[in-house]
Structure formats: structure tokens, C-alpha cells
Amino acid sequence: MPDTPLATGKTGLRIADSAARRIAHLVKDEKTEGLMLRVTVSGGGCSGFQYGFGLDADSGEDDVIFEAAGARVVVDRMSQDLLAGAELIYVDDLMGSYFKLDNPNAASTCGCGSSFSI
């Protein structure tokens, strides 16, 4: 794995305790060294951009790693621009269990919360 910067500061992605706990649980279950949650933003969805979440053991030169309570989240630099100041939350309620982004850059979101516009 190349040297990937560890992000800090107000413009980074914040990781809520709920998300850090869930990431740690997922990584422990997978039993694979160095797993992180990868968060992506891509074109598409009903509002223009959509979020993606998945486990990844690799990071590249174009990635930034955020860490909280031992949980690591990796974001590519292009997605990072759209996630600056956002908070990653894990929700477990009657509607289901899922990662959610509270993104101050989103002008509007769709009903499912997985896509947004700026």
C-alpha cells in the first residue's frame, strides 16, 4: 500500500461514533488485514450524484484516509471535494441499517438519501 495521507482539519470527512463502531465490526467479521470503508461519489442517482460504500484493503496516491476510534475510511480526492465537511453516520432504525452522509455541500437529496445535487 502506498503512502496515503491521513486527513485532518475542518474540510475533511468526520466519522461519527456510530459509523466507527460499525466499520470496526465489519472489518472484524471479514478477518482481512487493513480493511477500510471506501466512500465514493459518482455521477448518477435520481439527484445527480450518488454515494457508494464498500470495504477495501487498498489505497492509492489519489486517496485520502480519515480515521476515528480505530476505524479507517478511504476517499478518492475527487469525491473528497464533494464530501468536504460531511459527517459519516451509521443508522440502525425501523427503516433499516445503513451508512448515511450528512453533507453540507448537498443542495438537495433524494427520498432514499443515497443521491444528492449540489
N, C-alpha and C positions, 0 to 999 in steps of 0.2 A: 504494500500500500504506500503510495507516495505521500510526501509531507503535505497534508491538507491543513489549512489554517483553522484554528479553533476560534470561533467568532465570539465577540463580546460587544457590549455597548448597546445603546438605545435603539439603534437601527436594526438590530438582529432579531431573530425569532426567539420569543420567550416560550419556555416549556413549563406548563402548569404541573403541579404535583401529581394530579390525576393522570396526565399523559406520561410522565416519567415512570410512575408505578406500572402502568400498563405496558410500556415499552420494555421495562425490565422483566416483566412476567413473560412477554412474548419471546424475548431473547433467551431467557432461561429455558423455556419449553423447547426451543429449536436446537439447543445444545450445539451451536455453531459459534466458534470463536470470532469476536469482533463484529457481530451483527449490530446494525444501526437501523433506525427507521428512516427511510428516504421519503422526503416530501417533495413533490413536483407540482409545477403549474404548467399546464399545456393549453393550447387553443382548443376550444370545443365546449361542450356542455350547452345548456339552454341559455346561459347568460354571457357567453363569450370565452371565458376561461374556466378550466376545471382543475380541481385538486386531485392529486394521486398520492397514495400511501402504500409503501411496501418495505419489506425487510431487505437489507443489502449489506454485504460484508465488504464491499469495495468503495473506495472514494478516489476521485481523480483530482487533477490540478485545478479543474473548473468548479470544484465543490468546496463548500464551507461546512464545517461541523459545529453544531451547537450542542452543549452539554448541560444537564441539570440532574442533580441527585443520582449520578452514575449512568443516566440514560443519554444516549447519543442520537442526534438527528442530523442527517446529512441533506443538504440542499444545494442544487447547482446554482451558479451565480446569476443566471438569467431569472430563475424562479425566485431567488433571494430578493431581487429588486421589487417584485410584486408582493413579497411577504414581509418587507421591512416594517418592524413594529408590531407584527402579528403575534398572537399567542396560540399555541397548540394546546388543545384541551381534549381529554378523553371523557366522553359522555356515556353513562350507563343508566338508562331510564326506561320507562314503559315503551318508548318508541324504538328502542334498540340500544346497541352498544357500538360506538364509533368514535373515530378521531374527528375533531372539528377545529377549524381555524377561525379565531376572532380576528379578522383582518381589517385594520383601519383604512386600507387602500381600496377596499371594495365599495363602490358607489351603490351597488345593489347585488342581491344574491337571489338564487332561485329558491323555490319552496323546499327542495331537498337539502339545501345548504352545501352541495358539493361543487357548485359553479357560481361564478361571480362576474361582474363587469367593473371596469374602473372608470 
